[in-house]
Amino acid sequence: MTECCICTEVFTDPRVLPCIHTFCFKCLLNCGRGRQPGDRMPCPLCREKFTIPNDGLAGIKKNFEKQTLIHARIKQKHQKAQRSSDTQMTMCKQHKDKQIEAFCRDCKITVCVKCVITSHKTHDWVDIEKVAEDLRKLVLSDNHKTSEAWKKTEELRQRVEKEKNDVIKHLAGIEDEINTAADKLIAAIQRDKEKLLSEVESIKLKQVKQLETVKQELEQHMTALDSFKRYSETLLSSGTACDVTRSANSLHDTADELMKFDVDGHVDSSLPPVNVIFTSSTLLDRDDRNLVGTVTEEEHIPSIYKGDDLG
């Protein structure tokens, strides 16, 4: 019911003809090669003819019932493979008919009771549930640390967002000052006015882009932290002892790596200066180069570096 009678494979993009026979779309294309919209074409199975739609064979209706059957077949196959995999993970590699019940600290492997009695009798071994419980505590601790790191990163992301808005607001005010001064002068200074506005726009685009980049980096770090949080919570809530034993140390290494990212230092070293000043010229002291005024961008330490109120 899920296989095409032309290619004898599972349907890919099944299309149903007026005679109710279904074929893969690619198989219909091969059968109808050279035919045009409006041509009559026979069904590859029963030979009953049908008219090719105005938009070609692509206009033939999809068989959603077949597609549903295909999805069900794929899902059933996946579930069967998953059940087989889960069973294999809980069984001893040495004695495949025995379940894992202990952890050998000398050999750093999981073993069954038969292994303990035979090859690991004199080794330092412990019940697998005890190992899992200790590792659950480790995962819980890592989850708490990454959750706190996520909260801190979110606070910094909000501070960066506010700094970006302040930069835009500040430079918008500079643009207003330039426009007010320029409007009072004659048409000859129009060129200088546009030059100044272009300089401010360039500064604004550069600084906003820098701030947006920092924001995106923080959001990426938050995504990594959140992914770790959700995965570790799933492991704690539904993972077996074997799952925890197999994954906890790797998760711990991942958590350590995430915590190495110094969000404070990264933000402090990445934010641009925002001290842009417009100095207006007057008719008495103007020269040929700066008829409207000048825009200067000075180095300074923004308030976010000092921990001050950005407002």
C-alpha positions in Angstrom: 0.0 0.0 0.0 3.0 2.3 0.4 5.0 1.2 -2.6 4.9 2.5 -6.2 4.2 -0.2 -8.8 6.6 1.5 -11.3 9.8 1.9 -9.2 8.7 -0.7 -6.6 10.0 1.7 -3.9 8.2 3.5 -1.1 6.3 6.4 -2.6 8.0 9.8 -2.9 5.5 12.6 -3.4 2.6 10.3 -4.3 0.2 11.6 -6.9 -3.2 10.1 -7.6 -4.7 9.9 -11.2 -8.5 10.2 -12.0 -8.5 6.3 -12.2 -7.5 6.3 -8.5 -4.1 4.7 -9.2 -1.2 6.3 -7.4 2.5 6.7 -8.5 5.6 8.6 -7.4 5.7 12.1 -9.0 9.1 11.4 -10.4 7.8 8.2 -12.0 4.9 10.1 -13.6 7.4 12.6 -15.0 9.5 9.8 -16.6 6.3 8.2 -18.1 5.1 11.6 -19.4 8.4 12.9 -20.7 7.8 15.1 -23.8 4.0 15.5 -23.2 2.5 19.0 -22.8 -0.4 20.5 -20.7 -3.6 19.5 -22.4 -2.2 16.3 -23.9 -4.0 13.0 -23.2 -1.8 10.4 -21.4 -2.6 6.8 -20.4 -2.4 5.6 -16.8 0.9 3.5 -16.5 -1.1 0.7 -14.8 -4.7 0.5 -16.3 -4.0 2.5 -19.5 -7.1 4.7 -18.8 -6.4 8.1 -20.4 -6.5 11.4 -18.6 -5.8 15.0 -19.6 -2.6 16.6 -18.3 -3.5 19.8 -16.2 -2.7 23.3 -17.4 0.3 23.5 -15.1 1.6 20.1 -16.3 2.0 16.9 -14.3 2.9 19.0 -11.3 -0.9 19.9 -11.2 -1.9 16.3 -10.5 -3.3 16.0 -7.0 -1.2 14.6 -4.1 -2.4 11.4 -2.5 -2.5 12.6 1.2 -3.9 9.2 2.3 -0.8 7.4 1.0 1.4 10.1 2.5 -0.1 9.5 5.9 0.5 5.7 5.5 4.1 6.4 4.6 4.6 8.6 7.7 3.0 5.9 9.9 5.3 3.3 8.4 8.4 5.4 9.0 7.3 6.2 12.6 6.7 2.5 13.4 10.1 1.6 12.0 11.8 4.3 14.1 10.0 3.3 17.3 11.0 -0.4 16.7 14.6 0.6 16.3 14.5 2.9 19.4 13.1 0.1 21.5 15.8 -2.3 20.3 18.5 0.4 21.0 17.1 1.1 24.5 17.2 -2.6 25.4 20.8 -3.0 24.2 21.9 0.0 26.3 20.7 -1.6 29.5 22.3 -5.0 28.9 25.8 -6.1 29.8 28.2 -6.2 26.9 30.0 -9.2 28.3 26.9 -11.2 29.3 24.2 -10.0 26.9 21.4 -11.8 28.7 22.1 -9.9 32.0 21.1 -6.3 32.9 23.7 -3.7 34.0 23.5 -3.4 37.8 27.0 -2.1 39.0 29.8 0.2 38.1 33.5 -0.9 38.4 35.5 2.0 39.6 38.8 0.3 38.7 37.9 -0.4 35.1 35.5 2.6 34.7 32.8 0.4 33.1 29.3 -0.7 33.8 28.8 -4.5 34.5 26.2 -7.0 35.5 26.1 -9.2 38.7 27.8 -12.1 36.9 30.7 -9.8 35.9 31.1 -8.7 39.5 31.2 -12.3 40.7 33.7 -13.4 38.1 36.1 -10.9 36.6 35.5 -7.9 38.9 35.2 -9.7 42.2 38.3 -8.1 43.8 37.7 -4.7 42.2 36.2 -1.6 43.7 32.6 -1.7 42.4 29.4 0.1 43.4 25.7 -0.3 42.7 24.7 1.5 39.4 21.9 3.4 41.2 24.4 4.9 43.7 26.6 6.0 40.8 23.6 7.4 39.0 22.4 9.3 42.1 25.8 11.0 42.6 25.9 11.9 38.9 22.3 13.2 39.1 23.5 15.6 41.8 26.3 16.7 39.6 23.9 17.4 36.7 21.5 19.2 39.0 24.4 21.4 40.2 25.5 22.1 36.6 21.9 22.9 35.6 21.6 25.4 38.5 24.8 27.1 37.5 23.9 27.4 33.8 20.4 28.7 34.8 22.0 31.4 36.9 24.4 32.2 34.0 21.4 32.4 31.6 19.7 34.9 33.9 22.8 37.0 34.2 23.3 37.0 30.4 19.7 38.0 29.9 20.2 41.0 32.2 23.3 42.0 30.2 21.4 41.6 26.9 18.7 44.0 28.2 21.4 46.5 29.2 23.0 46.3 25.7 19.6 46.8 24.1 19.0 49.9 26.2 22.5 51.2 25.3 21.7 50.7 21.7 18.5 52.7 22.0 20.3 55.4 23.9 22.9 55.6 21.1 20.1 56.0 18.5 18.3 58.6 20.6 21.4 60.6 21.3 22.5 60.7 17.7 18.9 61.5 16.6 19.3 64.6 18.8 22.6 65.5 17.2 20.8 65.2 13.8 18.2 67.7 15.0 20.8 70.2 16.1 22.5 69.9 12.7 19.2 70.5 10.9 18.3 73.5 13.1 21.7 75.2 12.5 21.7 74.4 8.8 18.1 75.7 8.2 19.3 79.2 9.4 22.0 79.5 6.7 21.7 80.1 3.0 21.6 77.5 0.3 25.4 77.7 -0.2 25.9 75.7 3.0 23.6 72.8 1.9 26.6 70.7 0.8 28.2 71.0 4.2 25.0 70.1 6.0 24.6 66.9 4.0 28.2 66.0 4.7 27.7 66.3 8.4 24.5 64.3 8.4 26.4 61.6 6.4 29.1 61.5 9.0 26.6 61.1 11.9 24.7 58.4 10.0 27.9 56.5 9.4 28.8 56.7 13.1 25.3 55.6 14.1 25.3 52.6 11.7 28.7 51.6 12.9 27.9 51.8 16.6 24.4 50.2 16.3 26.0 47.4 14.3 28.6 46.8 17.0 25.9 46.8 19.7 23.7 44.5 17.7 26.6 42.1 17.2 27.2 42.0 21.0 23.5 41.4 21.5 23.5 38.5 19.1 26.5 36.9 20.7 24.8 37.1 24.1 21.6 35.6 22.6 23.7 32.7 21.1 25.2 32.1 24.5 21.8 32.1 26.1 20.6 29.6 23.5 23.5 27.3 24.4 22.7 27.6 28.1 19.0 27.0 27.5 19.8 24.0 25.4 22.0 22.6 28.1 19.3 23.3 30.7 16.5 21.6 28.8 18.7 18.5 27.9 19.9 18.1 31.5 16.4 18.4 32.9 15.2 15.8 30.4 18.0 13.5 31.5 17.2 14.0 35.2 13.4 13.5 34.7 13.3 10.6 32.3 16.9 9.2 31.9 17.8 5.8 33.1 20.7 5.0 35.3 22.7 4.1 32.2 21.7 7.3 30.5 22.9 9.4 33.4 26.1 7.3 33.8 26.9 7.7 30.1 26.0 11.4 29.7 26.7 13.1 33.1 30.5 13.6 32.7 30.1 14.8 29.1 27.4 17.2 30.3 29.7 18.4 33.1 32.4 19.2 30.6 29.9 21.1 28.5 28.8 23.1 31.5 32.4 24.0 32.4 33.0 25.1 28.8 29.8 27.3 28.9 30.9 28.9 32.1 34.2 29.9 30.7 32.5 32.5 28.5 33.0 35.8 30.4 29.9 37.7 29.5 30.8 40.7 31.6 34.3 41.0 30.1 33.0 40.3 26.6 30.4 43.1 26.8 32.8 45.6 28.4 35.4 45.0 25.7 33.0 45.1 22.8 30.8 48.2 23.3 31.6 51.3 21.2 32.0 54.8 22.5 28.9 57.0 22.1 30.3 60.5 22.9 29.4 62.3 19.6 29.3 66.1 19.7 28.1 68.6 17.2 29.6 72.1 17.3 27.7 74.7 15.4 29.5 77.4 13.5 28.3 81.0 13.2 28.3 83.4 10.3 31.3 85.3 11.8 33.6 82.4 12.4 32.8 80.0 9.6 35.3 78.9 7.0 35.0 77.2 3.6 35.3 73.8 5.1 32.8 73.8 7.9 30.0 76.2 7.2 27.4 74.5 9.4 29.6 73.0 12.1 31.6 70.0 13.0 30.9 66.5 14.3 33.5 64.9 16.6 33.5 61.3 18.0 35.5 61.2 21.3 36.8 58.1 23.2 35.2 57.7 26.6 34.0 55.0 29.0 30.2 54.5 28.5 28.1 54.2 31.6 27.5 50.5 31.0 31.3 49.9 31.7 30.9 51.6 35.1 27.8 49.8 36.1 26.0 53.2 36.3 22.3 53.8 35.5 22.1 54.0 31.7 19.2 56.5 32.0 
